[in-house]
Amino acid sequence: TLAEYYRQIGLNVLLLADSTSRWAQAMREISGRLEEIPGEEAFPAYLESRIATFYERAGAIELRDKRIASVTIGGTVSPAGGNFDEPVTQATLKVVGAFHGLSRSRSDARRYPAIDPLDSWSKYVGIIEQKKVEIINRLLRRGDEVRQMMTVVGEEGTPIEDFTIMLKAEFFDSAYLQQNAFDDVDAATPVDRQRFVFDKILEVVEADFAFKDKDEARHSLKKISSMFINWNYAPWTESVVSESDRQDEPVDKSVLKDDEETERGNFKEILGQIDLYIQSLLLLDDADKLESENELEQVIA
């Protein structure tokens, strides 16, 4: 009711509900005391309708003065034992517009935010083209399959093509999905930067690298991942999103510097380093690769 009041006076309100599972458990206790007919797992039969009524109160409205105001609800569900099939979780999934599934394994691996990209989904699309998102979803699913297969056959029994797919999935995870909430730049990313970085990552994902062996694949993609992570901490330069800017103003290799020498790298400088390194990996001739890598080292030095 408070959130709806502030929406009515023209504000955009974010309401965080932690946790709807406790609310549902309280309903179960009261329903039992009232001797109502129980539903699944002793929750009241009207559980779904109550949860739906709560979330349906969110949304945007147009006021009389033509202003748009809104209420956004972010609710958490705490299923016992992480069981997503329990009634409260299922009733919530039917009515919400997005779901972020937390993962114990990601948390243990210190991959934050610990949201499983394979379990999570959203109906709010449009920031990034859907076909690009589908490419990444296929990569993440295939990477997970290869990772599970490697637990059985080991790295030696995994073809280098599949191994590279798994490394690319790990690269996307570390370079795009993970973020540092304690860093001023990485904690919140503008939409334009999200699109730009996603497209650059997609170039790496779709690139047909000619790795000689798994050690080279691991080393190369780990280095690319490290460069992208440094890039995430660099302040956003909006002018870099312009294609004409990229074409008319090529990267000045003389100004590229090692990020360790400065507190934060420059967005366009790190982008230049990334482009140079990716180009070196796409060269098929070993001599050309070595020459390009030496050029990159001289530029960074």
Sequence and secondary structure as in RCSB ss.txt:
>XXXX:A:sequence
TLAEYYRQIGLNVLLLADSTSRWAQAMREISGRLEEIPGEEAFPAYLESRIATFYERAGAIELRDKRIASVTIGG
TVSPAGGNFDEPVTQATLKVVGAFHGLSRSRSDARRYPAIDPLDSWSKYVGIIEQKKVEIINRLLRRGDEVRQMM
TVVGEEGTPIEDFTIMLKAEFFDSAYLQQNAFDDVDAATPVDRQRFVFDKILEVVEADFAFKDKDEARHSLKKIS
SMFINWNYAPWTESVVSESDRQDEPVDKSVLKDDEETERGNFKEILGQIDLYIQSLLLLDDADKLESENELEQVI
A
>XXXX:A:secstr
 HHHHHHHTT EEEEEETTHHHHHHHHHHHHHHTT  B GGG BTTHHHHHHHHHTT EEEE TTS EEEEEEEE
    GGG TTSHHHHHHHTT SEE  B HHHHHTT SS B TTT EES   SS HHHHHHHHHHHHHHHHHHHHH
HHHTTTTS HHHHHHHHHHHHHIIIII   TTSTTTTS  HHHHHHHHHHHHHHHH     SSHHHHHHHHHHHH
HHHHHHHTS   GGGG HHHHHHS   GGG   GGGSSS  HHHHHHHHHHHHHHHH  SHHHHHHHHHHHHHHH
 
